Amino acid sequence: MFVTISRHLKNFSKEQRFDFYQSKYNYYKNMTLVAYHKISNYKIMVILSYLMIHIIIWCTDWATYLLPDRQYASEGMLIMNLLFACACFCAPFLYSNIAHGLFLIDMLVANCIIHYENFGMMLLFNIPCVVAIFFMSRVLEKVYLDHYLVSQQSENLVVHDQLTGVYNRNKLKEISTIEGESLIFPKDLPIGMLIIDIDFFKKVNDNYGHEAGDIVLKHTASILKNSVRSSDYVIRWEGEEFVVIAAGCPIEHSMKLAEKIRKEVECSDNSICPVTVSIGVTTYHGGNYHDALALADQALYQAKSGGRNKVVQYQEVE
């Protein structure tokens, strides 16, 4: 089981690992001791949580040093282990190990100053607790990793087109308001919208079969994904139509992107037959995004009626 965890996390990129631990923290954050909602970064919050526990330990050691009766110090340290157990729910395994190792060092240093009468008994109780929390932290990370991977897989199935691998229409629900009308981008940010249609795609299916048509669709989707930025959205709209949403892309840049896509499709080899695309382009400036898509669709119609294999900007439509 432990090997499986390491293998999965080792294969994660830096961004994926951060997303995993941030997701784990968000899932278990009610277990943390620091409830400062203005800070959302899991690294800061986990460190603050463990720091608070150690501050409690230091205060307990100071109080024990001042009190004449020190027989209840071992019970206090057991309570500290419960706090560590709560914190390890949302902490990375490495953080938990470091924090718990420092806890044992705290006990050793405190004994040099306080000289506990029952220090051997304290170690006898606390070392097994530390070992138990070590294993619990490892198991919790494995359990949440399984939960995370299943959740990611389910999310991908919901918002991705299974054939082409690009987004499907459900993705628009994630980047739009609750009402589902406006895209959640800053109002002053130009949003390029492209509608791409594969020319005479029905002939591909009729002449070469639907499996060949699927290959052409996947090839075209691959060109779209490789042509846009990582922050852009490629959506399979319906059949052989795709939509590209490019945030922060003025109309002149959107036209250049569309022309780049058109040339790439025309010149590439999809292993079935030569195909071309027609593209309608417009800019979304807020409001109902369906209206912007309708304008891009009008431009697409102009491109198709004008001979196909063209890029047309909505402003060019009479």
N, C-alpha and C positions, 0 to 999 in steps of 0.2 A: 504493500500500500504506500509506504513512504517513497519507494522508488518511483511509483506512478506520479506522485505529486511533483517530485523533482523534475521528472522528464517533461511533464506538461509545462511547468513554469519556466523551465530552461528554454523551451521552444518559443516562449512568448517574447515579443519585442519589448523594448523599454516602455513604449506607449501602452501596449497590451497589459504589461505587468502593473503599470500604474492604474489602469482602468480596473483591473481585477481587484487590487487592494482598496481602491477608492470605492468600488461597488461593495466589497466586503464590509468596509467601514460604514457605508450608508445603510447597509442591511442591519448591522448590529449596533448602530451608534447609540441607541438607547441604553446600552450596557455600559457606556463610557462614564467616567467620573467628571469629565469636563463638558459642560453643556453651554458652550459659547458658539451660538449659531452663526455668527458673522464669519467664522473661520470654517471653511469646508474641506480644506486639504487634509487628507487622512494622516500624512506624515506629521504635520504640526499638532493635530488633535491627539494622536496616539502618544507622541512625546510628552505633551502637556498632561495627559492622563497618568502616565507612568511617573512623571515628575511630581504630580500631586501626591501619589501614593508614597513616594520616597520622602516627601516633605512631612507627611503624616508619620512615617516611621521615625524620622529624625526628631519630630516633636514628642513622639512617644518615648524615645530613648532619653530625651532631655527630662521629661517628666519622671521617668523611672529613676534617673540619676538623682533627682531632687527628693524623691519619696524614700522614706526609711524602709517601707515594706515593698520588696521587689519580686514577691513570689508569683505575681500575676503577669509577669512580662511574657512568659511563654504563651499564655492565652492570647495576649495582644498580638504576638507574631503570627499566630494561627489565623487571626482575623485579617491580618495583612495579606496572608495567602489567599483568602477569599476575595479580597479586592483585586489581587493579581489575576485570579481566575476570571473575574468579570471583565477586566481589561483585555485579556488575551482573546476574547471573542472576536474583537474587531481589529486586533493588531497583527501585523505580519509575524510569522514564526520567528524570524531573526530578532525582531524588536522584543518579543516576549522573552526569548532566551537571555538577551543582554540585560533586560530589566530584572529578571529573576536572579541572574548571576550577581548583579549589584546588590540585590536584597541579601544574599548570603554574606557578601563583603560587608554590608552595613552591620549585620549581626556580629561578625568577627571584630570589626573596629569598635563597635559599642561595648563588647565584652572587655576589650582592653582598657576601657575607661571606667565602665560601671562595675565590672567583675561580678557577673550574675552568679548567684549561688547554685542555680540549677541549669547551667549553660549546657551541660551534656544532655540533659533531658530536652532542652529547647532544640538542639540539633537533631535529636532522635525523632522529634515530632515534625520538624520543619523540612528536613531533607527529603523524607518520603513525599511531603506535600509538593515540594519543588519538582520532584521527578514526575509525580502524577500530573501536575499542571503542564509540564513539558510534553507529555504524551497527549494530554487533552488538547493542547494548542495545536499539535500536529494533526490529530484526528479532525478537529474543527476545520482546519485549513483544507483537508482532503474533502470533507463533507461539503464545504462551501464551494470548493473548486468544481465538484460534480454539479452542484446547483447552478453555478455560474455558466459552465459549459452548456448545460441543457437549456438554460435561459437564453444564452446567446444563439444557440442553434434554433430555438423556437422563434426568437425575434427575427433571425435571418430568413426563416421560412415565411414569416408573415409579410415582410417588406421587400423581399427579393423575388424576381421572376425566376422560376426554377430552370427554364430553358436557357436563357441568355446570361443569367447571373447579375443583371443590372436590377435596379429598384423596380418595383411595381407601383401601382397607384396608391397603395396603402402608405407609402413613404410620405406622400403629401399631407397625410394626417399628422405626422410627426413634426413637419415644418410649417404648419399652419395654425391659426388660432382655434380656440375651442369651437367656435361657430363654423370653422372649416372654410372660410372665405378668403381671409388674408394670410399671406405668408409672413412668418415671424422673422423679418429682416428689418433693420433700421429704415425709416421712411425715406431718408435722404440717400440711400444706397441704391444705385441702379442695378436692376436684376435683368440679365439677358435671358430671353426665352426663345428656344429653338424647337420647332417641330420638324422632325426628319421622317420622310416617307421613302421607302425603297420603291423605285420605279418599276412598274410592270411585274410586281412580285407574284401575282397570280399566274403569270406565264411560267415562272420558275417552278411553281408547284405542279402546274399542268404538264410541263415538258419533262421535268426531272424527278417529280415525286415529292411528297411532303417531307421525307427525311432529308432530301437535298435542300428543301426550303428551310428546314431547321438549321442546317449547316450555314446557309447564307445569313440567317438571322443572328446566329451566334458570332459569325465573323464580323458582321456589321456592328454588333454590340461591342465587340472587342475593340474595334477601331474607335468607337465613341469613347469608351473608357480610357483608352490610351491618349486620346486627343484633348481631354479636358483636365482640369486641375483636380487635386484630391478633394478640394472643398466644393466642387460642383456636383450636381445630381444628374445622373442619367437614368431615365425612367422609360420602361416599355409601356407605351400608352395603350395601344391596342393593335393586334395583328402585326403588321409590318411598320407601324409608326412608333417613333421614339420621341421623347421630350427631354431637352437639356435645360437645366436651370443653373445659371452661372451668376452667383452673387458678386457684386462689385464689378460688373462687366458692362461698360457703356456700349451704346449701339455700334460704334465703330469696331470695338473689340469683338463684339458678338458676331458681326459680319465676317471679320477675319477668321474667327473660330469656325463659323459655318462653312466658309470657303475651304478651310483646311480639311474639314471633315469630308466635304464633297470630293476634293481631289484624292484624298486617301482612299475612299471607297472606289472611285473610278479606276485608280491605278493599281489597286491591290488584287491579289489572287485568292479567291475564296475556295478554289479547287472544284467549283461546280460550273459556273458561267460568269461572264462579266456582268456586273450590275452597277447602277448609278443611283443617286438619291436626289430628291428635291427637298429644299429646306426653306421654311418660312421663319422669319426672325422679327422679334419685337422686343420692347423693353417694358418691364413691369415696374410701375412707380407707386405701388400701394393699391389698396382697395381689393376688390374681388379678383382673385388671380384667374378665375374662369374667363373674365372679360379679356385679359391679356392673352390667354391661350386662344380665344376666339379670333383675336387680331392676328396672331401668328398663323392660325389655320387659314385665314383669308390670304395671307401672304403665301402660304404653301399652295393654296389653290391657284394663285396667280403663277407660281413657278411651274406647276404641273400643266396648266393650260397654255403656258408660253413655250412648251417644248421639253420640259423636264430637265433633269441634271442641271438645275439652277439653284441659286440662292437669291431670295427676294426678301427685301425689308418691307415691313408693313407700310411705311410712309410712301412707298412706290406704288401702292395700290390705289387706283382711281376710285 
